[in-house]
Amino acid sequence: MLGKRAMLSVTTGGWAEQYMDRAINGPIEHLLFPINHGALF
Amino acid sequence: MLPPFLVHSADRTNEEGFAEAAVAYRARLHNFFTDAPLVYRAQNGGDYEIPSLHLKDGLEGEGVTPPTTCTSSVNRLRGLGQFRTARARKINMLVKKVFTTNGSAPGQIDEASIKMRPAVSFSRTLPTHRCWRILSRGNASGNWVGLHYKGLGICGNH
């Protein structure tokens, strides 16, 4: 993937506030990290 | 790797919400090749220690890899861990007394007031994208800061 661009397009069932720091679902950055960093970076 | 395009509460959207999302999505796609990517670090780019692949001290930052919810102070302290086994990790997660603070208001962290208790160690083996969460509360004897590991309950001092 070196030199390539990727962007996840994601729909969620919760409000934005539920994907923040200390929110029930955890920050969206953490949820997507295995894909963004683990697979696509 | 670009920041994700997100549509929250997608199951409860309507025509209007769909139209808004469509406009926003078109804008993101329009700027796909010019938007700034997420600040991820190359494994061998010099930012990680070798071979532990832990971020070097002083390179923490908002919105950069590895993402954390910690202050930089706590992040640095995490590097002081000694225990590497799963059991030790659990113990670390359940550690109650970690920091003492003076003077920070409830709900706020005054980095300068965070003092480390030397006996407490943090595990180096904690996944870097999941981080200790800092909680603070005020009490009669001064304010304290406790830590909370995601999903494992609150660890405050008593």
N, CA and C atoms of all chains as a GROMACS GRO file, in nm:
protein
  597
    1MET      N    1   0.083  -0.122   0.000
    1MET     CA    2   0.000   0.000   0.000
    1MET      C    3   0.086   0.126   0.000
    2LEU      N    4   0.216   0.106  -0.006
    2LEU     CA    5   0.304   0.223   0.002
    2LEU      C    6   0.273   0.320  -0.112
    3GLY      N    7   0.252   0.445  -0.076
    3GLY     CA    8   0.225   0.546  -0.177
    3GLY      C    9   0.081   0.550  -0.226
    4LYS      N   10  -0.002   0.462  -0.173
    4LYS     CA   11  -0.142   0.463  -0.216
    4LYS      C   12  -0.230   0.525  -0.109
    5ARG      N   13  -0.341   0.570  -0.153
    5ARG     CA   14  -0.436   0.633  -0.059
    5ARG      C   15  -0.556   0.542  -0.038
    6ALA      N   16  -0.607   0.549   0.081
    6ALA     CA   17  -0.728   0.472   0.111
    6ALA      C   18  -0.811   0.551   0.210
    7MET      N   19  -0.939   0.531   0.205
    7MET     CA   20  -1.028   0.598   0.299
    7MET      C   21  -1.146   0.506   0.328
    8LEU      N   22  -1.169   0.482   0.455
    8LEU     CA   23  -1.285   0.401   0.491
    8LEU      C   24  -1.411   0.487   0.485
    9SER      N   25  -1.516   0.430   0.434
    9SER     CA   26  -1.647   0.494   0.438
    9SER      C   27  -1.734   0.408   0.528
   10VAL      N   28  -1.773   0.465   0.640
   10VAL     CA   29  -1.831   0.385   0.747
   10VAL      C   30  -1.965   0.443   0.791
   11THR      N   31  -2.062   0.356   0.807
   11THR     CA   32  -2.185   0.398   0.873
   11THR      C   33  -2.192   0.333   1.009
   12THR      N   34  -2.247   0.404   1.104
   12THR     CA   35  -2.258   0.351   1.239
   12THR      C   36  -2.403   0.358   1.285
   13GLY      N   37  -2.431   0.284   1.388
   13GLY     CA   38  -2.565   0.286   1.444
   13GLY      C   39  -2.580   0.382   1.560
   14GLY      N   40  -2.467   0.432   1.609
   14GLY     CA   41  -2.471   0.522   1.724
   14GLY      C   42  -2.447   0.666   1.684
   15TRP      N   43  -2.477   0.754   1.777
   15TRP     CA   44  -2.448   0.895   1.752
   15TRP      C   45  -2.298   0.916   1.754
   16ALA      N   46  -2.257   1.029   1.702
   16ALA     CA   47  -2.114   1.063   1.702
   16ALA      C   48  -2.059   1.066   1.844
   17GLU      N   49  -2.142   1.112   1.938
   17GLU     CA   50  -2.095   1.125   2.076
   17GLU      C   51  -2.061   0.991   2.139
   18GLN      N   52  -2.114   0.883   2.082
   18GLN     CA   53  -2.089   0.751   2.138
   18GLN      C   54  -1.960   0.689   2.087
   19TYR      N   55  -1.889   0.762   2.004
   19TYR     CA   56  -1.762   0.712   1.949
   19TYR      C   57  -1.649   0.808   1.981
   20MET      N   58  -1.658   0.866   2.100
   20MET     CA   59  -1.555   0.959   2.141
   20MET      C   60  -1.480   0.900   2.261
   21ASP      N   61  -1.380   0.971   2.303
   21ASP     CA   62  -1.306   0.930   2.419
   21ASP      C   63  -1.400   0.915   2.539
   22ARG      N   64  -1.390   0.803   2.607
   22ARG     CA   65  -1.469   0.770   2.725
   22ARG      C   66  -1.615   0.738   2.693
   23ALA      N   67  -1.651   0.739   2.567
   23ALA     CA   68  -1.788   0.700   2.532
   23ALA      C   69  -1.797   0.548   2.524
   24ILE      N   70  -1.920   0.500   2.525
   24ILE     CA   71  -1.943   0.356   2.542
   24ILE      C   72  -1.878   0.273   2.433
   25ASN      N   73  -1.876   0.322   2.311
   25ASN     CA   74  -1.820   0.241   2.202
   25ASN      C   75  -1.670   0.263   2.181
   26GLY      N   76  -1.617   0.361   2.248
   26GLY     CA   77  -1.476   0.391   2.230
   26GLY      C   78  -1.456   0.484   2.111
   27PRO      N   79  -1.342   0.551   2.111
   27PRO     CA   80  -1.315   0.644   2.000
   27PRO      C   81  -1.315   0.571   1.866
   28ILE      N   82  -1.373   0.634   1.767
   28ILE     CA   83  -1.382   0.570   1.635
   28ILE      C   84  -1.242   0.541   1.580
   29GLU      N   85  -1.145   0.625   1.619
   29GLU     CA   86  -1.007   0.600   1.574
   29GLU      C   87  -0.958   0.465   1.625
   30HIS      N   88  -1.000   0.429   1.746
   30HIS     CA   89  -0.956   0.302   1.802
   30HIS      C   90  -1.027   0.186   1.734
   31LEU      N   91  -1.155   0.205   1.708
   31LEU     CA   92  -1.232   0.098   1.645
   31LEU      C   93  -1.179   0.067   1.505
   32LEU      N   94  -1.138   0.170   1.436
   32LEU     CA   95  -1.094   0.151   1.297
   32LEU      C   96  -0.944   0.127   1.286
   33PHE      N   97  -0.876   0.135   1.397
   33PHE     CA   98  -0.730   0.126   1.393
   33PHE      C   99  -0.678  -0.003   1.330
   34PRO      N  100  -0.736  -0.118   1.363
   34PRO     CA  101  -0.686  -0.241   1.302
   34PRO      C  102  -0.697  -0.241   1.149
   35ILE      N  103  -0.797  -0.170   1.098
   35ILE     CA  104  -0.812  -0.163   0.952
   35ILE      C  105  -0.722  -0.054   0.895
   36ASN      N  106  -0.736   0.066   0.954
   36ASN     CA  107  -0.660   0.180   0.901
   36ASN      C  108  -0.510   0.157   0.910
   37HIS      N  109  -0.467   0.116   1.026
   37HIS     CA  110  -0.323   0.102   1.049
   37HIS      C  111  -0.275  -0.039   1.025
   38GLY      N  112  -0.358  -0.136   1.067
   38GLY     CA  113  -0.314  -0.273   1.059
   38GLY      C  114  -0.318  -0.332   0.918
   39ALA      N  115  -0.422  -0.296   0.844
   39ALA     CA  116  -0.437  -0.359   0.713
   39ALA      C  117  -0.403  -0.264   0.598
   40LEU      N  118  -0.440  -0.138   0.610
   40LEU     CA  119  -0.430  -0.050   0.494
   40LEU      C  120  -0.307   0.039   0.494
   41PHE      N  121  -0.241   0.053   0.608
   41PHE     CA  122  -0.124   0.141   0.610
   41PHE      C  123   0.003   0.063   0.581
   42MET      N  124  -0.321   0.692   0.422
   42MET     CA  125  -0.447   0.655   0.488
   42MET      C  126  -0.519   0.780   0.532
   43LEU      N  127  -0.635   0.803   0.474
   43LEU     CA  128  -0.710   0.924   0.505
   43LEU      C  129  -0.803   0.902   0.624
   44PRO      N  130  -0.838   1.008   0.692
   44PRO     CA  131  -0.939   0.995   0.797
   44PRO      C  132  -1.066   0.936   0.738
   45PRO      N  133  -1.136   0.856   0.815
   45PRO     CA  134  -1.255   0.789   0.759
   45PRO      C  135  -1.368   0.886   0.731
   46PHE      N  136  -1.450   0.848   0.638
   46PHE     CA  137  -1.576   0.921   0.619
   46PHE      C  138  -1.682   0.849   0.700
   47LEU      N  139  -1.748   0.920   0.787
   47LEU     CA  140  -1.840   0.857   0.882
   47LEU      C  141  -1.982   0.911   0.865
   48VAL      N  142  -2.074   0.820   0.869
   48VAL     CA  143  -2.215   0.858   0.878
   48VAL      C  144  -2.270   0.792   1.003
   49HIS      N  145  -2.293   0.870   1.103
   49HIS     CA  146  -2.344   0.816   1.229
   49HIS      C  147  -2.496   0.803   1.225
   50SER      N  148  -2.544   0.716   1.309
   50SER     CA  149  -2.690   0.691   1.318
   50SER      C  150  -2.750   0.666   1.182
   51ALA      N  151  -2.678   0.592   1.101
   51ALA     CA  152  -2.721   0.573   0.962
   51ALA      C  153  -2.854   0.498   0.953
   52ASP      N  154  -2.882   0.416   1.054
   52ASP     CA  155  -3.006   0.339   1.049
   52ASP      C  156  -3.128   0.425   1.080
   53ARG      N  157  -3.106   0.544   1.130
   53ARG     CA  158  -3.219   0.631   1.163
   53ARG      C  159  -3.220   0.758   1.078
   54THR      N  160  -3.150   0.752   0.968
   54THR     CA  161  -3.145   0.872   0.884
   54THR      C  162  -3.270   0.881   0.798
   55ASN      N  163  -3.286   0.995   0.734
   55ASN     CA  164  -3.400   1.015   0.644
   55ASN      C  165  -3.347   1.071   0.512
   56GLU      N  166  -3.438   1.110   0.427
   56GLU     CA  167  -3.396   1.162   0.296
   56GLU      C  168  -3.304   1.282   0.311
   57GLU      N  169  -3.338   1.366   0.405
   57GLU     CA  170  -3.260   1.487   0.427
   57GLU      C  171  -3.120   1.452   0.475
   58GLY      N  172  -3.116   1.359   0.570
   58GLY     CA  173  -2.986   1.317   0.621
   58GLY      C  174  -2.903   1.249   0.514
   59PHE      N  175  -2.969   1.171   0.431
   59PHE     CA  176  -2.899   1.105   0.320
   59PHE      C  177  -2.840   1.208   0.226
   60ALA      N  178  -2.920   1.311   0.196
   60ALA     CA  179  -2.872   1.415   0.104
   60ALA      C  180  -2.751   1.486   0.162
   61GLU      N  181  -2.756   1.514   0.292
   61GLU     CA  182  -2.642   1.580   0.357
   61GLU      C  183  -2.518   1.493   0.351
   62ALA      N  184  -2.538   1.364   0.381
   62ALA     CA  185  -2.425   1.272   0.379
   62ALA      C  186  -2.367   1.261   0.238
   63ALA      N  187  -2.455   1.261   0.140
   63ALA     CA  188  -2.409   1.249   0.002
   63ALA      C  189  -2.323   1.369  -0.038
   64VAL      N  190  -2.368   1.487   0.002
   64VAL     CA  191  -2.291   1.608  -0.028
   64VAL      C  192  -2.154   1.601   0.039
   65ALA      N  193  -2.155   1.561   0.167
   65ALA     CA  194  -2.029   1.554   0.241
   65ALA      C  195  -1.936   1.448   0.181
   66TYR      N  196  -1.996   1.339   0.137
   66TYR     CA  197  -1.915   1.230   0.081
   66TYR      C  198  -1.854   1.272  -0.053
   67ARG      N  199  -1.933   1.342  -0.131
   67ARG     CA  200  -1.879   1.390  -0.259
   67ARG      C  201  -1.761   1.483  -0.234
   68ALA      N  202  -1.776   1.567  -0.130
   68ALA     CA  203  -1.667   1.661  -0.100
   68ALA      C  204  -1.541   1.586  -0.060
   69ARG      N  205  -1.559   1.482   0.022
   69ARG     CA  206  -1.442   1.404   0.063
   69ARG      C  207  -1.376   1.337  -0.056
   70LEU      N  208  -1.458   1.281  -0.144
   70LEU     CA  209  -1.402   1.214  -0.261
   70LEU      C  210  -1.336   1.314  -0.355
   71HIS      N  211  -1.394   1.432  -0.362
   71HIS     CA  212  -1.337   1.536  -0.448
   71HIS      C  213  -1.196   1.572  -0.402
   72ASN      N  214  -1.177   1.570  -0.272
   72ASN     CA  215  -1.046   1.608  -0.215
   72ASN      C  216  -0.961   1.487  -0.181
   73PHE      N  217  -0.998   1.375  -0.235
   73PHE     CA  218  -0.933   1.250  -0.196
   73PHE      C  219  -0.781   1.254  -0.213
   74PHE      N  220  -0.734   1.317  -0.317
   74PHE     CA  221  -0.591   1.314  -0.344
   74PHE      C  222  -0.517   1.436  -0.289
   75THR      N  223  -0.592   1.524  -0.224
   75THR     CA  224  -0.526   1.641  -0.168
   75THR      C  225  -0.541   1.651  -0.016
   76ASP      N  226  -0.638   1.582   0.041
   76ASP     CA  227  -0.653   1.585   0.186
   76ASP      C  228  -0.529   1.530   0.256
   77ALA      N  229  -0.500   1.583   0.374
   77ALA     CA  230  -0.385   1.535   0.449
   77ALA      C  231  -0.415   1.397   0.505
   78PRO      N  232  -0.323   1.303   0.490
   78PRO     CA  233  -0.346   1.169   0.545
   78PRO      C  234  -0.328   1.167   0.696
   79LEU      N  235  -0.375   1.060   0.757
   79LEU     CA  236  -0.349   1.038   0.899
   79LEU      C  237  -0.198   1.028   0.919
   80VAL      N  238  -0.154   1.074   1.035
   80VAL     CA  239  -0.010   1.075   1.060
   80VAL      C  240   0.030   0.941   1.122
   81TYR      N  241   0.051   0.846   1.036
   81TYR     CA  242   0.100   0.717   1.082
   81TYR      C  243   0.252   0.713   1.062
   82ARG      N  244   0.315   0.631   1.142
   82ARG     CA  245   0.462   0.628   1.139
   82ARG      C  246   0.509   0.496   1.079
   83ALA      N  247   0.610   0.505   0.999
   83ALA     CA  248   0.668   0.383   0.942
   83ALA      C  249   0.740   0.305   1.051
   84GLN      N  250   0.728   0.175   1.042
   84GLN     CA  251   0.788   0.088   1.144
   84GLN      C  252   0.937   0.114   1.160
   85ASN      N  253   1.006   0.130   1.050
   85ASN     CA  254   1.151   0.149   1.056
   85ASN      C  255   1.191   0.291   1.020
   86GLY      N  256   1.100   0.383   1.046
   86GLY     CA  257   1.128   0.521   1.008
   86GLY      C  258   1.201   0.602   1.114
   87GLY      N  259   1.233   0.536   1.227
   87GLY     CA  260   1.309   0.606   1.329
   87GLY      C  261   1.227   0.653   1.447
   88ASP      N  262   1.095   0.645   1.437
   88ASP     CA  263   1.012   0.691   1.548
   88ASP      C  264   0.990   0.582   1.654
   89TYR      N  265   1.005   0.459   1.614
   89TYR     CA  266   0.986   0.349   1.708
   89TYR      C  267   1.122   0.293   1.750
   90GLU      N  268   1.125   0.251   1.877
   90GLU     CA  269   1.245   0.183   1.923
   90GLU      C  270   1.251   0.045   1.859
   91ILE      N  271   1.369   0.001   1.834
   91ILE     CA  272   1.390  -0.132   1.777
   91ILE      C  273   1.458  -0.217   1.883
   92PRO      N  274   1.414  -0.339   1.913
   92PRO     CA  275   1.309  -0.411   1.841
   92PRO      C  276   1.172  -0.402   1.907
   93SER      N  277   1.159  -0.326   2.015
   93SER     CA  278   1.032  -0.329   2.088
   93SER      C  279   0.919  -0.265   2.006
   94LEU      N  280   0.954  -0.176   1.914
   94LEU     CA  281   0.855  -0.104   1.834
   94LEU      C  282   0.758  -0.024   1.921
   95HIS      N  283   0.814   0.030   2.027
   95HIS     CA  284   0.738   0.126   2.106
   95HIS      C  285   0.782   0.266   2.067
   96LEU      N  286   0.686   0.354   2.068
   96LEU     CA  287   0.715   0.491   2.029
   96LEU      C  288   0.822   0.551   2.119
   97LYS      N  289   0.916   0.620   2.061
   97LYS     CA  290   1.020   0.683   2.140
   97LYS      C  291   0.962   0.797   2.222
   98ASP      N  292   1.026   0.824   2.332
   98ASP     CA  293   0.980   0.931   2.420
   98ASP      C  294   0.977   1.065   2.347
   99GLY      N  295   0.875   1.142   2.382
   99GLY     CA  296   0.869   1.278   2.330
   99GLY      C  297   0.807   1.290   2.192
  100LEU      N  298   0.764   1.180   2.135
  100LEU     CA  299   0.707   1.187   1.999
  100LEU      C  300   0.555   1.174   2.000
  101GLU      N  301   0.498   1.169   2.120
  101GLU     CA  302   0.354   1.156   2.128
  101GLU      C  303   0.289   1.283   2.073
  102GLY      N  304   0.169   1.270   2.027
  102GLY     CA  305   0.100   1.388   1.979
  102GLY      C  306  -0.045   1.360   1.953
  103GLU      N  307  -0.119   1.466   1.941
  103GLU     CA  308  -0.261   1.453   1.914
  103GLU      C  309  -0.281   1.409   1.770
  104GLY      N  310  -0.358   1.305   1.752
  104GLY     CA  311  -0.393   1.264   1.618
  104GLY      C  312  -0.284   1.192   1.541
  105VAL      N  313  -0.182   1.144   1.610
  105VAL     CA  314  -0.076   1.073   1.541
  105VAL      C  315  -0.064   0.932   1.598
  106THR      N  316   0.002   0.847   1.528
  106THR     CA  317   0.019   0.710   1.570
  106THR      C  318   0.123   0.699   1.680
  107PRO      N  319   0.113   0.609   1.776
  107PRO     CA  320  -0.008   0.532   1.801
  107PRO      C  321  -0.112   0.620   1.869
  108PRO      N  322  -0.237   0.610   1.829
  108PRO     CA  323  -0.338   0.693   1.892
  108PRO      C  324  -0.354   0.658   2.039
  109THR      N  325  -0.361   0.756   2.120
  109THR     CA  326  -0.377   0.731   2.262
  109THR      C  327  -0.480   0.827   2.316
  110THR      N  328  -0.528   0.795   2.432
  110THR     CA  329  -0.615   0.889   2.501
  110THR      C  330  -0.546   0.945   2.623
  111CYS      N  331  -0.415   0.921   2.633
  111CYS     CA  332  -0.340   0.963   2.750
  111CYS      C  333  -0.280   1.100   2.729
  112THR      N  334  -0.243   1.158   2.840
  112THR     CA  335  -0.155   1.273   2.831
  112THR      C  336  -0.016   1.220   2.799
  113SER      N  337   0.068   1.307   2.754
  113SER     CA  338   0.202   1.262   2.720
  113SER      C  339   0.276   1.212   2.844
  114SER      N  340   0.246   1.270   2.958
  114SER     CA  341   0.313   1.224   3.080
  114SER      C  342   0.285   1.077   3.106
  115VAL      N  343   0.157   1.045   3.098
  115VAL     CA  344   0.119   0.907   3.124
  115VAL      C  345   0.179   0.816   3.018
  116ASN      N  346   0.179   0.865   2.897
  116ASN     CA  347   0.235   0.786   2.790
  116ASN      C  348   0.382   0.755   2.816
  117ARG      N  349   0.454   0.852   2.864
  117ARG     CA  350   0.595   0.829   2.896
  117ARG      C  351   0.608   0.727   3.007
  118LEU      N  352   0.522   0.740   3.107
  118LEU     CA  353   0.531   0.650   3.220
  118LEU      C  354   0.499   0.506   3.179
  119ARG      N  355   0.415   0.495   3.080
  119ARG     CA  356   0.381   0.360   3.034
  119ARG      C  357   0.506   0.285   2.988
  120GLY      N  358   0.603   0.360   2.945
  120GLY     CA  359   0.725   0.298   2.897
  120GLY      C  360   0.813   0.244   3.007
  121LEU      N  361   0.773   0.268   3.131
  121LEU     CA  362   0.857   0.225   3.242
  121LEU      C  363   0.820   0.086   3.293
  122GLY      N  364   0.728   0.023   3.226
  122GLY     CA  365   0.679  -0.106   3.274
  122GLY      C  366   0.784  -0.214   3.274
  123GLN      N  367   0.761  -0.311   3.359
  123GLN     CA  368   0.854  -0.422   3.369
  123GLN      C  369   0.786  -0.554   3.335
  124PHE      N  370   0.658  -0.563   3.362
  124PHE     CA  371   0.589  -0.690   3.351
  124PHE      C  372   0.546  -0.718   3.209
  125ARG      N  373   0.562  -0.839   3.167
  125ARG     CA  374   0.530  -0.871   3.029
  125ARG      C  375   0.430  -0.985   3.016
  126THR      N  376   0.402  -1.053   3.124
  126THR     CA  377   0.311  -1.167   3.112
  126THR      C  378   0.167  -1.121   3.115
  127ALA      N  379   0.079  -1.207   3.069
  127ALA     CA  380  -0.062  -1.173   3.067
  127ALA      C  381  -0.114  -1.148   3.208
  128ARG      N  382  -0.065  -1.228   3.303
  128ARG     CA  383  -0.111  -1.211   3.440
  128ARG      C  384  -0.066  -1.075   3.494
  129ALA      N  385   0.056  -1.042   3.462
  129ALA     CA  386   0.105  -0.913   3.509
  129ALA      C  387   0.028  -0.798   3.445
  130ARG      N  388  -0.011  -0.818   3.321
  130ARG     CA  389  -0.092  -0.715   3.256
  130ARG      C  390  -0.221  -0.694   3.331
  131LYS      N  391  -0.282  -0.804   3.371
  131LYS     CA  392  -0.407  -0.792   3.446
  131LYS      C  393  -0.385  -0.717   3.576
  132ILE      N  394  -0.278  -0.753   3.642
  132ILE     CA  395  -0.248  -0.685   3.767
  132ILE      C  396  -0.231  -0.537   3.743
  133ASN      N  397  -0.160  -0.506   3.637
  133ASN     CA  398  -0.140  -0.365   3.606
  133ASN      C  399  -0.272  -0.294   3.582
  134MET      N  400  -0.362  -0.365   3.515
  134MET     CA  401  -0.490  -0.302   3.485
  134MET      C  402  -0.569  -0.276   3.612
  135LEU      N  403  -0.546  -0.359   3.709
  135LEU     CA  404  -0.625  -0.348   3.830
  135LEU      C  405  -0.555  -0.266   3.938
  136VAL      N  406  -0.438  -0.221   3.904
  136VAL     CA  407  -0.370  -0.136   4.001
  136VAL      C  408  -0.458  -0.018   4.037
  137LYS      N  409  -0.467   0.007   4.162
  137LYS     CA  410  -0.558   0.114   4.202
  137LYS      C  411  -0.488   0.247   4.224
  138LYS      N  412  -0.386   0.242   4.304
  138LYS     CA  413  -0.321   0.369   4.331
  138LYS      C  414  -0.208   0.389   4.232
  139VAL      N  415  -0.225   0.486   4.152
  139VAL     CA  416  -0.124   0.508   4.050
  139VAL      C  417  -0.062   0.646   4.061
  140PHE      N  418  -0.146   0.741   4.062
  140PHE     CA  419  -0.096   0.877   4.067
  140PHE      C  420  -0.158   0.952   4.183
  141THR      N  421  -0.088   1.045   4.231
  141THR     CA  422  -0.150   1.142   4.320
  141THR      C  423  -0.137   1.277   4.253
  142THR      N  424  -0.233   1.357   4.279
  142THR     CA  425  -0.226   1.490   4.220
  142THR      C  426  -0.255   1.593   4.326
  143ASN      N  427  -0.213   1.710   4.299
  143ASN     CA  428  -0.246   1.822   4.385
  143ASN      C  429  -0.297   1.936   4.300
  144GLY      N  430  -0.412   1.985   4.337
  144GLY     CA  431  -0.455   2.111   4.279
  144GLY      C  432  -0.534   2.104   4.150
  145SER      N  433  -0.540   1.990   4.086
  145SER     CA  434  -0.617   1.989   3.962
  145SER      C  435  -0.764   1.978   3.994
  146ALA      N  436  -0.843   2.049   3.918
  146ALA     CA  437  -0.986   2.049   3.942
  146ALA      C  438  -1.046   1.916   3.899
  147PRO      N  439  -1.155   1.876   3.961
  147PRO     CA  440  -1.219   1.751   3.919
  147PRO      C  441  -1.248   1.755   3.770
  148GLY      N  442  -1.221   1.646   3.705
  148GLY     CA  443  -1.246   1.638   3.563
  148GLY      C  444  -1.136   1.695   3.477
  149GLN      N  445  -1.036   1.753   3.541
  149GLN     CA  446  -0.926   1.808   3.463
  149GLN      C  447  -0.796   1.745   3.508
  150ILE      N  448  -0.704   1.738   3.420
  150ILE     CA  449  -0.573   1.684   3.451
  150ILE      C  450  -0.473   1.796   3.445
  151ASP      N  451  -0.406   1.817   3.553
  151ASP     CA  452  -0.296   1.912   3.552
  151ASP      C  453  -0.169   1.830   3.540
  152GLU      N  454  -0.113   1.832   3.420
  152GLU     CA  455   0.001   1.743   3.395
  152GLU      C  456   0.113   1.765   3.494
  153ALA      N  457   0.135   1.890   3.528
  153ALA     CA  458   0.248   1.921   3.615
  153ALA      C  459   0.228   1.861   3.754
  154SER      N  460   0.102   1.834   3.789
  154SER     CA  461   0.077   1.786   3.923
  154SER      C  462   0.075   1.634   3.932
  155ILE      N  463   0.089   1.568   3.819
  155ILE     CA  464   0.089   1.423   3.823
  155ILE      C  465   0.224   1.373   3.875
  156LYS      N  466   0.217   1.294   3.978
  156LYS     CA  467   0.340   1.236   4.030
  156LYS      C  468   0.331   1.086   4.017
  157MET      N  469   0.437   1.030   3.979
  157MET     CA  470   0.435   0.886   3.966
  157MET      C  471   0.475   0.822   4.098
  158ARG      N  472   0.406   0.715   4.130
  158ARG     CA  473   0.451   0.633   4.243
  158ARG      C  474   0.548   0.531   4.187
  159PRO      N  475   0.671   0.535   4.234
  159PRO     CA  476   0.773   0.452   4.171
  159PRO      C  477   0.743   0.303   4.174
  160ALA      N  478   0.666   0.260   4.274
  160ALA     CA  479   0.642   0.117   4.286
  160ALA      C  480   0.550   0.065   4.176
  161VAL      N  481   0.481   0.156   4.115
  161VAL     CA  482   0.384   0.113   4.014
  161VAL      C  483   0.449   0.109   3.878
  162SER      N  484   0.427   0.003   3.810
  162SER     CA  485   0.485  -0.005   3.676
  162SER      C  486   0.375  -0.028   3.575
  163PHE      N  487   0.400   0.014   3.458
  163PHE     CA  488   0.306  -0.007   3.350
  163PHE      C  489   0.362  -0.112   3.256
  164SER      N  490   0.274  -0.184   3.201
  164SER     CA  491   0.320  -0.289   3.112
  164SER      C  492   0.355  -0.234   2.975
  165ARG      N  493   0.467  -0.277   2.926
  165ARG     CA  494   0.504  -0.240   2.788
  165ARG      C  495   0.420  -0.316   2.687
  166THR      N  496   0.356  -0.419   2.735
  166THR     CA  497   0.288  -0.506   2.639
  166THR      C  498   0.144  -0.464   2.613
  167LEU      N  499   0.099  -0.358   2.679
  167LEU     CA  500  -0.035  -0.311   2.650
  167LEU      C  501  -0.042  -0.265   2.505
  168PRO      N  502  -0.149  -0.301   2.438
  168PRO     CA  503  -0.161  -0.254   2.300
  168PRO      C  504  -0.158  -0.102   2.297
  169THR      N  505  -0.083  -0.048   2.206
  169THR     CA  506  -0.066   0.096   2.207
  169THR      C  507  -0.191   0.171   2.164
  170HIS      N  508  -0.279   0.103   2.091
  170HIS     CA  509  -0.397   0.176   2.048
  170HIS      C  510  -0.508   0.170   2.151
  171ARG      N  511  -0.485   0.094   2.256
  171ARG     CA  512  -0.578   0.098   2.368
  171ARG      C  513  -0.501   0.150   2.486
  172CYS      N  514  -0.555   0.242   2.548
  172CYS     CA  515  -0.472   0.316   2.640
  172CYS      C  516  -0.541   0.331   2.774
  173TRP      N  517  -0.458   0.351   2.873
  173TRP     CA  518  -0.513   0.385   3.003
  173TRP      C  519  -0.594   0.512   2.991
  174ARG      N  520  -0.707   0.510   3.056
  174ARG     CA  521  -0.787   0.630   3.057
  174ARG      C  522  -0.770   0.699   3.191
  175ILE      N  523  -0.766   0.826   3.183
  175ILE     CA  524  -0.741   0.900   3.306
  175ILE      C  525  -0.872   0.953   3.360
  176LEU      N  526  -0.893   0.927   3.483
  176LEU     CA  527  -1.011   0.980   3.549
  176LEU      C  528  -0.964   1.068   3.663
  177SER      N  529  -1.036   1.166   3.690
  177SER     CA  530  -0.998   1.245   3.806
  177SER      C  531  -1.122   1.281   3.886
  178ARG      N  532  -1.106   1.288   4.012
  178ARG     CA  533  -1.214   1.323   4.102
  178ARG      C  534  -1.155   1.406   4.215
  179GLY      N  535  -1.236   1.488   4.267
  179GLY     CA  536  -1.191   1.564   4.384
  179GLY      C  537  -1.236   1.493   4.510
  180ASN      N  538  -1.159   1.501   4.615
  180ASN     CA  539  -1.205   1.453   4.744
  180ASN      C  540  -1.149   1.543   4.853
  181ALA      N  541  -1.184   1.510   4.974
  181ALA     CA  542  -1.151   1.599   5.085
  181ALA      C  543  -1.000   1.617   5.102
  182SER      N  544  -0.926   1.514   5.073
  182SER     CA  545  -0.782   1.521   5.097
  182SER      C  546  -0.705   1.568   4.973
  183GLY      N  547  -0.777   1.621   4.880
  183GLY     CA  548  -0.710   1.666   4.758
  183GLY      C  549  -0.759   1.585   4.640
  184ASN      N  550  -0.726   1.629   4.528
  184ASN     CA  551  -0.773   1.561   4.408
  184ASN      C  552  -0.684   1.443   4.374
  185TRP      N  553  -0.744   1.348   4.309
  185TRP     CA  554  -0.667   1.233   4.269
  185TRP      C  555  -0.695   1.198   4.125
  186VAL      N  556  -0.605   1.126   4.072
  186VAL     CA  557  -0.623   1.079   3.937
  186VAL      C  558  -0.614   0.928   3.939
  187GLY      N  559  -0.714   0.864   3.887
  187GLY     CA  560  -0.710   0.720   3.876
  187GLY      C  561  -0.704   0.681   3.730
  188LEU      N  562  -0.682   0.556   3.708
  188LEU     CA  563  -0.674   0.509   3.570
  188LEU      C  564  -0.779   0.404   3.546
  189HIS      N  565  -0.819   0.395   3.425
  189HIS     CA  566  -0.925   0.304   3.387
  189HIS      C  567  -0.883   0.240   3.258
  190TYR      N  568  -0.874   0.109   3.258
  190TYR     CA  569  -0.841   0.042   3.134
  190TYR      C  570  -0.970  -0.002   3.067
  191LYS      N  571  -0.978   0.025   2.940
  191LYS     CA  572  -1.102   0.003   2.866
  191LYS      C  573  -1.160  -0.136   2.895
  192GLY      N  574  -1.283  -0.137   2.935
  192GLY     CA  575  -1.353  -0.262   2.954
  192GLY      C  576  -1.326  -0.333   3.084
  193LEU      N  577  -1.238  -0.280   3.164
  193LEU     CA  578  -1.202  -0.353   3.286
  193LEU      C  579  -1.233  -0.276   3.412
  194GLY      N  580  -1.320  -0.182   3.402
  194GLY     CA  581  -1.368  -0.117   3.522
  194GLY      C  582  -1.280  -0.002   3.566
  195ILE      N  583  -1.329   0.062   3.666
  195ILE     CA  584  -1.262   0.182   3.713
  195ILE      C  585  -1.158   0.149   3.818
  196CYS      N  586  -1.044   0.204   3.801
  196CYS     CA  587  -0.938   0.190   3.900
  196CYS      C  588  -0.910   0.328   3.957
  197GLY      N  589  -0.972   0.358   4.065
  197GLY     CA  590  -0.942   0.486   4.128
  197GLY      C  591  -0.869   0.459   4.257
  198ASN      N  592  -0.811   0.559   4.315
  198ASN     CA  593  -0.753   0.533   4.447
  198ASN      C  594  -0.857   0.557   4.553
  199HIS      N  595  -0.834   0.501   4.669
  199HIS     CA  596  -0.936   0.507   4.773
  199HIS      C  597  -0.875   0.558   4.902
   0.00000   0.00000   0.00000
